[in-house]
């Protein structure tokens, strides 16, 4: 069983324009929970013990999630998020994560079975 996951959440979501209210895409709600909250809950329910979120744009929204999931969630900040992409965010984890791990994007909705 994979015990760690990385959620990439550093991007600015520029293509959404004003629809995101200056929040990261993963913090958008499609019901009672944000997209990333649903992903975190699903990961915990399948036994993932440590979930790393690589943040950048509006990182304080993700830091607040650590308070909600203190036993599972940790954040790492990509300070170069404005000029880098997802793979640079993933590279920020190279010294912290031990394969195998699950890799998710913060703004994608995953079915539980996936």
VMD Tcl script that draws the C-alpha trace (Angstrom):
set ca {
  {0.00 0.00 0.00}
  {1.27 3.45 -0.93}
  {1.57 5.56 2.22}
  {2.48 8.96 0.71}
  {0.95 11.32 -1.82}
  {1.95 14.60 -3.43}
  {-0.66 17.12 -4.54}
  {0.59 19.79 -6.92}
  {-1.14 23.07 -6.07}
  {1.23 25.93 -6.91}
  {-0.36 27.31 -10.08}
  {-2.19 30.59 -10.44}
  {-5.16 29.34 -12.45}
  {-4.92 32.20 -14.91}
  {-7.28 30.59 -17.43}
  {-10.15 30.87 -14.93}
  {-9.87 34.64 -14.89}
  {-12.21 36.22 -12.34}
  {-14.20 33.01 -11.77}
  {-11.83 31.82 -9.04}
  {-12.15 34.92 -6.79}
  {-8.35 35.07 -6.49}
  {-8.24 31.59 -4.93}
  {-6.21 28.63 -6.15}
  {-8.24 26.33 -8.40}
  {-8.04 23.48 -5.91}
  {-9.83 25.63 -3.32}
  {-12.93 26.04 -5.45}
  {-15.99 24.36 -3.96}
  {-18.28 22.14 -5.96}
  {-20.54 21.38 -3.01}
  {-19.66 21.45 0.68}
  {-15.94 20.76 0.19}
  {-13.25 22.21 -2.01}
  {-11.72 20.04 -4.73}
  {-8.53 19.51 -2.71}
  {-10.44 18.71 0.51}
  {-12.28 15.95 -1.32}
  {-8.98 14.56 -2.61}
  {-7.39 14.67 0.84}
  {-10.35 12.87 2.43}
  {-10.26 10.18 -0.28}
  {-6.53 9.67 0.22}
  {-6.92 9.34 3.98}
  {-9.80 6.88 3.52}
  {-7.60 4.56 1.44}
  {-4.81 4.61 4.02}
  {-2.43 7.29 2.78}
  {-0.60 8.54 5.86}
  {1.32 11.57 4.59}
  {0.00 14.00 2.02}
  {2.37 16.68 0.75}
  {0.86 19.74 -0.93}
  {3.24 21.80 -3.04}
  {1.89 25.34 -2.86}
  {2.73 28.65 -4.48}
  {-0.05 31.04 -5.46}
  {-2.15 32.03 -2.41}
  {-0.43 29.36 -0.30}
  {-2.25 30.49 2.85}
  {-5.38 28.67 1.68}
  {-3.49 25.38 1.74}
  {-1.76 26.19 5.03}
  {-5.25 26.42 6.56}
  {-5.90 22.85 5.45}
  {-3.03 21.66 7.64}
  {-5.10 22.78 10.64}
  {-7.97 20.60 9.43}
  {-5.81 17.53 8.68}
  {-2.82 17.94 11.07}
  {-1.96 14.22 11.23}
  {-1.77 13.81 7.46}
  {-1.09 17.06 5.62}
  {2.18 18.92 5.11}
  {2.94 21.80 2.75}
  {6.04 22.76 0.79}
  {6.18 26.12 -0.98}
  {7.41 26.54 -4.54}
  {8.71 30.10 -4.30}
  {9.26 30.16 -8.07}
  {5.66 29.26 -8.93}
  {5.22 32.33 -11.17}
  {7.97 31.25 -13.55}
  {7.95 27.46 -13.17}
  {5.59 24.61 -13.86}
  {4.28 21.42 -12.30}
  {7.47 19.43 -12.78}
  {9.50 22.06 -10.93}
  {6.96 21.83 -8.10}
  {7.39 18.07 -8.05}
  {11.19 18.49 -8.00}
  {10.79 20.44 -4.76}
  {9.79 17.12 -3.19}
  {12.83 15.12 -4.28}
  {14.48 15.13 -0.85}
  {11.23 14.69 1.11}
  {9.28 11.94 -0.61}
  {10.02 8.24 -0.78}
  {8.72 6.29 -3.79}
  {6.28 4.82 -4.42}
  {3.82 7.68 -3.97}
  {0.62 8.92 -5.54}
  {0.78 12.12 -7.59}
  {-2.32 14.30 -7.89}
  {-3.19 17.74 -9.22}
  {-5.14 19.93 -6.79}
  {-7.75 20.98 -9.33}
  {-8.76 17.59 -10.70}
  {-11.74 15.72 -9.30}
  {-10.92 12.06 -8.69}
  {-13.38 9.26 -8.27}
  {-12.80 7.20 -5.15}
  {-12.06 4.07 -7.19}
  {-9.36 5.89 -9.18}
}
mol new
graphics top color blue
foreach p $ca { graphics top sphere $p radius 0.5 }
foreach p [lrange $ca 0 end-1] q [lrange $ca 1 end] { graphics top cylinder $p $q radius 0.2 }
display resetview
